[in-house]
Amino acid sequence: MKTALSTLCLILFLVGFSIPTHQPNSTKNVKTTEVTASKLRHVVLFKFKETSTEADIKKVEEAFNALPSKIDLIKDYEWGLNNSPEGLNKGLTHCYFLTFDSEADRDAYLPHPDHQAFGAVAGPHIADVLVVDYWTK
């Protein structure tokens, strides 16, 4: 009897640790993170054609780097070359990182004449492109 009672107490003790101490919809003791989206990031990665020369690539770089001074919808801008040691870039070597205040601004940027002119410069030299847009604080 004493062994059965000890076993029962042990089971109840262990089960007590697996029972949630708050209801799923309760905010007591629940840490929450409020997400406030304020900036839209537009990430563009290029893989150049094997036939593109260093001069061709330089021309594309300069054309992209000129866009922020031509299009005031771009609120922030940076770019760089891949230097990851992991070898997972799949040939994408150039990363351009633009910031917009809104989706409307990004949507106006895409058909903007200066962006279209850039596409005409870059297009003949781009083997692949990857674009990712996301919201951040």
Backbone bond lengths (Angstrom), bond angles and torsions (degrees), N, CA, C in turn:
res aa  C-N    CA-C-N  psi(-1)  N-CA   C-N-CA  omega(-1)  CA-C   N-CA-C  phi
1 M - - - 1.444 - - 1.526 110.58 -
2 K 1.344 115.28 -43.71 1.452 119.78 179.93 1.526 110.29 -63.68
3 T 1.333 117.53 -38.75 1.460 122.01 179.03 1.523 110.37 -66.34
4 A 1.328 117.57 -41.45 1.463 121.47 179.87 1.525 110.14 -64.91
5 L 1.328 117.62 -41.01 1.451 121.90 179.43 1.531 110.43 -66.86
6 S 1.322 117.78 -40.40 1.463 121.78 177.30 1.521 110.98 -63.71
7 T 1.324 116.42 -41.54 1.457 121.10 178.81 1.521 110.68 -64.24
8 L 1.337 116.73 -43.86 1.451 121.22 179.08 1.531 110.76 -61.85
9 C 1.326 117.11 -43.66 1.470 120.74 177.97 1.530 110.89 -62.03
10 L 1.312 116.37 -41.58 1.464 120.38 179.00 1.527 110.41 -63.48
11 I 1.324 117.43 -43.97 1.468 121.12 178.97 1.523 110.68 -62.00
12 L 1.333 117.19 -46.27 1.465 120.45 179.24 1.526 110.90 -62.99
13 F 1.317 117.06 -37.76 1.461 121.57 178.51 1.525 110.59 -63.32
14 L 1.354 116.44 -46.48 1.459 120.87 -178.99 1.527 111.85 -68.94
15 V 1.325 117.18 -40.05 1.455 121.05 178.59 1.521 110.11 -64.43
16 G 1.297 117.21 -33.85 1.458 121.19 179.41 1.508 112.55 -58.79
17 F 1.311 117.73 -31.51 1.457 121.22 179.01 1.524 112.51 -74.56
18 S 1.323 118.07 -20.51 1.455 119.60 -178.58 1.523 113.15 -96.01
19 I 1.325 118.11 -4.12 1.459 121.40 178.28 1.514 108.63 -87.86
20 P 1.354 117.47 127.87 1.461 119.47 178.87 1.518 111.17 -60.36
21 T 1.319 116.39 143.19 1.457 121.00 -178.84 1.519 111.92 -91.08
22 H 1.337 117.73 -1.67 1.456 120.79 177.89 1.518 109.41 -142.24
23 Q 1.306 116.06 155.04 1.450 121.44 177.50 1.529 108.75 -73.08
24 P 1.335 118.40 148.51 1.463 120.79 -178.74 1.529 113.77 -55.74
25 N 1.321 118.42 -33.64 1.457 120.71 -178.48 1.518 112.66 -92.47
26 S 1.305 117.04 1.47 1.447 121.17 -178.78 1.520 110.45 -79.23
27 T 1.337 116.92 145.29 1.462 120.26 176.94 1.518 111.36 -98.59
28 K 1.324 117.12 -3.73 1.462 120.64 178.69 1.519 109.26 -67.37
29 N 1.325 115.96 127.84 1.465 123.19 178.25 1.539 113.55 61.84
30 V 1.316 117.76 20.05 1.454 120.39 178.27 1.516 108.05 -111.02
31 K 1.311 115.37 122.86 1.458 120.38 178.37 1.524 108.24 -85.52
32 T 1.327 116.83 125.99 1.454 120.51 178.31 1.517 108.96 -120.85
33 T 1.304 114.68 153.73 1.459 121.02 177.14 1.515 107.86 -119.60
34 E 1.311 116.32 121.58 1.452 120.74 177.63 1.527 108.19 -84.67
35 V 1.324 115.62 128.19 1.449 120.67 179.87 1.525 108.35 -104.33
36 T 1.289 115.47 118.14 1.452 121.51 177.16 1.514 107.78 -116.73
37 A 1.310 116.17 108.39 1.454 120.43 -179.53 1.518 109.32 -79.57
38 S 1.327 115.78 124.50 1.453 117.93 -178.20 1.531 113.44 -128.82
39 K 1.303 118.12 -19.45 1.466 121.00 -179.19 1.528 109.24 -134.08
40 L 1.308 115.17 138.39 1.454 120.69 176.97 1.523 108.24 -101.20
41 R 1.311 116.63 120.82 1.467 122.06 178.10 1.530 108.79 -95.42
42 H 1.310 115.25 138.57 1.463 123.18 179.90 1.526 105.92 -125.99
43 V 1.317 115.72 108.35 1.465 121.88 -175.99 1.526 108.66 -106.33
44 V 1.330 116.32 127.79 1.461 122.02 -178.43 1.522 107.87 -125.75
45 L 1.331 116.35 127.40 1.466 121.87 178.44 1.531 109.06 -121.31
46 F 1.335 115.69 134.94 1.460 121.40 -178.43 1.523 111.89 -116.66
47 K 1.314 113.34 143.08 1.467 122.43 165.81 1.521 104.79 -116.50
48 F 1.323 116.45 125.70 1.458 120.88 -178.30 1.526 110.90 -89.71
49 K 1.301 114.71 152.61 1.464 120.61 176.93 1.526 109.42 -67.00
50 E 1.316 115.68 147.70 1.466 120.49 178.55 1.522 111.40 -62.73
51 T 1.312 117.00 -24.26 1.467 121.13 -179.34 1.538 112.53 -81.99
52 S 1.338 117.22 -10.59 1.470 120.14 179.65 1.522 109.92 -73.89
53 T 1.315 115.40 132.26 1.468 121.14 179.44 1.528 109.67 -84.69
54 E 1.326 115.62 169.57 1.466 119.83 175.79 1.528 110.22 -59.99
55 A 1.320 117.20 -37.42 1.466 121.24 178.22 1.533 111.28 -65.11
56 D 1.335 117.28 -38.91 1.463 121.28 177.02 1.529 110.54 -62.52
57 I 1.325 115.45 -45.77 1.470 120.86 -178.82 1.518 110.04 -64.92
58 K 1.320 117.07 -41.59 1.467 121.63 178.50 1.535 110.26 -60.41
59 K 1.324 116.72 -40.40 1.461 121.59 179.26 1.536 110.38 -62.74
60 V 1.324 117.41 -40.63 1.465 121.92 178.01 1.528 110.07 -66.29
61 E 1.331 116.19 -45.16 1.472 120.40 177.73 1.528 110.67 -56.37
62 E 1.312 116.42 -48.78 1.472 120.45 -178.05 1.521 111.24 -64.00
63 A 1.324 117.27 -38.21 1.461 120.79 179.73 1.538 110.81 -66.44
64 F 1.328 116.81 -41.36 1.478 119.26 179.01 1.523 109.66 -68.89
65 N 1.321 116.61 -42.71 1.471 120.66 -178.78 1.527 112.52 -63.89
66 A 1.321 118.16 -20.42 1.467 121.59 178.42 1.530 112.56 -81.30
67 L 1.321 117.93 -18.41 1.469 120.72 -175.32 1.532 114.32 -57.90
68 P 1.341 120.49 -43.63 1.472 118.80 -178.63 1.527 113.77 -60.86
69 S 1.323 117.64 -29.76 1.465 119.45 178.31 1.528 111.86 -80.02
70 K 1.317 117.08 -14.56 1.461 121.68 -179.39 1.531 113.33 -101.00
71 I 1.333 116.26 -25.15 1.467 120.79 -174.37 1.527 108.32 -123.72
72 D 1.330 116.26 105.34 1.470 119.61 -175.08 1.528 113.83 -73.82
73 L 1.316 117.90 -5.91 1.466 121.02 175.29 1.531 111.08 -69.63
74 I 1.321 117.49 -22.82 1.471 122.40 177.74 1.528 107.45 -77.47
75 K 1.331 116.14 113.86 1.468 121.21 -175.42 1.520 113.42 -89.58
76 D 1.317 116.54 -25.77 1.462 120.74 177.17 1.518 107.06 -154.50
77 Y 1.339 115.27 155.12 1.456 119.63 -173.91 1.522 110.22 -156.19
78 E 1.307 114.87 139.62 1.465 120.34 169.66 1.522 107.53 -154.01
79 W 1.300 114.50 161.70 1.454 118.60 178.02 1.520 109.28 -152.38
80 G 1.316 116.06 163.99 1.452 120.33 178.26 1.517 111.03 -170.47
81 L 1.319 113.79 172.36 1.462 122.31 179.26 1.518 109.66 -101.90
82 N 1.315 115.60 143.28 1.455 120.36 178.71 1.537 110.16 -60.11
83 N 1.321 116.18 133.59 1.464 120.18 172.65 1.524 111.18 -137.46
84 S 1.325 115.88 23.17 1.459 120.46 179.92 1.529 110.56 -67.72
85 P 1.325 116.99 133.95 1.464 120.05 177.47 1.534 113.19 -80.20
86 E 1.344 117.32 -4.26 1.468 120.44 -174.87 1.523 114.10 -75.64
87 G 1.331 117.22 -22.73 1.460 119.92 179.94 1.518 113.53 70.44
88 L 1.329 117.41 29.11 1.458 121.00 -177.53 1.532 113.02 -108.81
89 N 1.308 117.76 14.05 1.462 121.45 -174.66 1.525 113.99 -79.94
90 K 1.327 117.84 -6.82 1.464 122.81 177.01 1.520 112.94 53.68
91 G 1.323 116.80 34.31 1.455 121.76 177.74 1.519 114.45 86.34
92 L 1.318 117.94 -5.75 1.464 121.46 177.10 1.521 107.64 -77.43
93 T 1.330 116.11 120.12 1.464 119.83 -171.76 1.522 114.48 -114.02
94 H 1.332 117.43 -26.39 1.462 121.65 -174.54 1.526 109.66 -113.57
95 C 1.324 116.52 129.60 1.463 122.20 179.30 1.520 109.10 -118.61
96 Y 1.328 115.70 126.50 1.468 122.96 176.81 1.527 107.44 -118.14
97 F 1.319 115.69 131.95 1.463 122.40 -170.75 1.530 107.88 -126.68
98 L 1.320 116.78 107.08 1.456 122.11 -177.59 1.528 109.68 -111.99
99 T 1.318 116.26 149.44 1.453 121.96 177.59 1.522 109.71 -121.60
100 F 1.324 114.39 134.43 1.459 121.98 177.00 1.526 109.12 -124.43
101 D 1.330 116.00 155.28 1.465 120.53 177.76 1.516 112.65 -78.89
102 S 1.332 116.90 -23.87 1.466 119.24 -174.74 1.529 110.21 -156.00
103 E 1.317 114.56 165.26 1.457 119.78 174.66 1.527 109.74 -65.95
104 A 1.322 116.81 -34.01 1.468 120.44 178.04 1.526 110.56 -61.58
105 D 1.333 117.12 -41.41 1.465 120.43 177.54 1.528 111.12 -64.42
106 R 1.341 116.48 -44.50 1.475 120.25 177.33 1.518 110.30 -61.74
107 D 1.327 116.56 -42.51 1.458 120.62 -178.64 1.531 111.75 -66.45
108 A 1.335 116.87 -31.18 1.469 120.56 176.31 1.527 111.15 -76.03
109 Y 1.319 116.92 -29.59 1.464 122.16 178.43 1.535 111.72 -66.62
110 L 1.322 115.97 -40.85 1.469 119.82 -173.48 1.530 113.28 -57.01
111 P 1.348 120.00 -47.16 1.467 119.11 178.36 1.536 113.78 -91.46
112 H 1.327 116.93 5.39 1.471 120.72 -178.33 1.537 109.37 -55.44
113 P 1.325 118.00 137.76 1.479 120.79 -177.88 1.536 113.84 -54.90
114 D 1.332 118.09 -37.23 1.471 119.38 179.37 1.529 111.50 -70.90
115 H 1.331 117.07 -33.09 1.462 120.14 175.76 1.522 109.86 -69.90
116 Q 1.319 116.63 -40.03 1.462 120.95 177.37 1.533 111.08 -63.98
117 A 1.331 116.68 -39.24 1.475 120.59 177.50 1.525 110.22 -64.35
118 F 1.324 116.66 -39.01 1.467 119.86 175.36 1.521 110.13 -59.67
119 G 1.334 116.77 -44.48 1.470 121.08 179.31 1.515 112.48 -57.04
120 A 1.318 115.90 -35.45 1.473 119.74 178.26 1.522 111.32 -67.77
121 V 1.328 116.94 -34.39 1.470 121.42 177.98 1.533 110.06 -73.22
122 A 1.333 116.25 -45.12 1.467 121.38 -173.91 1.525 113.16 -78.04
123 G 1.317 116.42 -39.01 1.463 121.87 -172.19 1.510 116.71 -44.26
124 P 1.319 119.00 -47.70 1.468 119.42 -178.19 1.533 114.26 -66.24
125 H 1.318 117.28 -12.64 1.466 120.11 -174.56 1.537 113.98 -112.45
126 I 1.324 117.07 -5.00 1.459 120.42 -175.25 1.524 111.00 -93.98
127 A 1.333 115.87 119.82 1.462 121.50 177.16 1.525 110.44 -84.94
128 D 1.343 116.41 -32.47 1.466 120.90 -179.23 1.514 108.29 -158.61
129 V 1.310 115.94 151.87 1.460 122.06 177.51 1.523 108.35 -141.12
130 L 1.318 115.28 144.18 1.464 122.31 175.91 1.521 106.81 -128.58
131 V 1.330 116.64 130.70 1.460 121.45 178.74 1.515 108.56 -125.57
132 V 1.336 115.95 132.22 1.464 122.24 176.06 1.530 106.70 -133.00
133 D 1.325 115.66 129.37 1.459 121.19 174.45 1.528 108.19 -116.27
134 Y 1.330 116.42 141.61 1.456 119.84 178.05 1.516 109.99 -155.17
135 W 1.328 115.42 155.62 1.462 122.48 177.75 1.519 110.37 -91.70
136 T 1.313 117.05 143.77 1.454 122.22 176.85 1.509 109.08 -144.58
137 K 1.314 115.75 166.26 1.466 120.60 175.65 1.503 110.26 -74.71
